Amino acid sequence: MASIDNFEFAHQHRSEVAWMSQNTNTLPVHPAILDAIRASVDQREFNNYPFKRGIFGLPEAILEDLGLEGFDLVLTNGGIEGEYFATRALLKPGDEVISTDPAFLPIHAQIEMCGAKAKAVDIYRKPYVLTPERANEAVTPATRALFLIDPDNPLGSGYTRSQVKGVAEVARDHDLLLIDDITYRDFNPDHVLAAEFYPEKTLLSYSFSKAPGLAGMRVGAILGPTELMKQVKRFDTNPLGVNVLAQHAALAALQSKKEWLPGIRKTCETNQRTIKAAVDRVDGASLPVFPSKANMFAIDVGPTGVNPEALEERLLHDYLVHGRAGSYLSRLNGSRFFRVPFTVPEKDAKRFAEAFPEAMKKLRK
Ligand SMILES: Cc1ncc(COP(=O)(O)O)c(C=O)c1O
């Protein structure tokens, strides 16, 4: 059964399924976030279009969250929309964008919509990031941009300060645009922004989907230096603004972040241990990256001969646990891994930990 049908099944059984397929966050949401959504509903703000720049305080709160000054931003329907604006505005047919395999492949699709090409460097090997050396080797005269996911989806690897600096230097040396996708930043206390090293040509793709648990709200932003953002804004296809309830949720999330983020990180640590113990019980399965700096693991099942798509199927239909086969994220290595996030209640991580060894046993040749 195709993955799309698995999603139909999972949505039909939403309340029973352990939702571990999209790196979302099903942990309790901070009450301040819920109150902000309810207050906006009570005031029927949804009758009007929101102020295009954003509800008062939200753009400023995003800049403050990142510790950035002098950057401009556009609020978007999730980070993915900002990446669409940026690729559309800044790429032309024939351009190459250095990216990775695995990666969040919908971005590669966006690059291809511009007639450009995603040149995917294989990072399914140590140190599981796009090192400055590998980035440099991939540059050709057609290279226009470099796309970084940090921390990485799906590997969970985080770039060190010197790796970010090195990649930014490669971008500067070749006058490339650097798109720094920081969707999973909050999970990594050591995260470093590429904008620190290459502010003049770095765009940051920012999301409220993962750590604050607001994926269904569809709110994020694209940020960059003012001159670059002038170009990006030419492709802002959303002149009437972003869902007002989502914006209130986002602002409340930033204002209450100190109260909820430590608890989320702690649950991630506990769930990482639970899942690792289950992986360790299965001969031939392993975690290429541990601990993860994001909210997910890629579990390598290559040596077991088990097809990750069959595993997705069995876990969902036999155990109501929905993870994701690697083929969604990788053309080169998709048959070797299975992705599982852990921003879920501890009981769901335990359900995965019980189901995974059993499903692997059933499927092993
Ligand atoms: C690397 C990466 N970028 C962007 C997105 C899209 O996030 P959003 O929900 O903010 O559009 C995702 C979603 O999983 C992602 O993994």
The ligand as an ORCA input file, in Angstrom:
! r2SCAN-3c Opt
* xyz 0 1
  C      13.520     20.255      6.985
  C      12.115     20.721      6.926
  N      11.852     21.922      6.411
  C      10.594     22.393      6.336
  C       9.530     21.647      6.789
  C       8.156     22.218      6.680
  O       7.748     22.721      7.901
  P       6.463     23.631      8.066
  O       5.451     22.805      8.760
  O       6.941     24.796      8.883
  O       6.026     24.059      6.715
  C       9.744     20.385      7.330
  C       8.620     19.571      7.794
  O       8.725     18.453      8.188
  C      11.082     19.914      7.399
  O      11.364     18.711      7.894
*
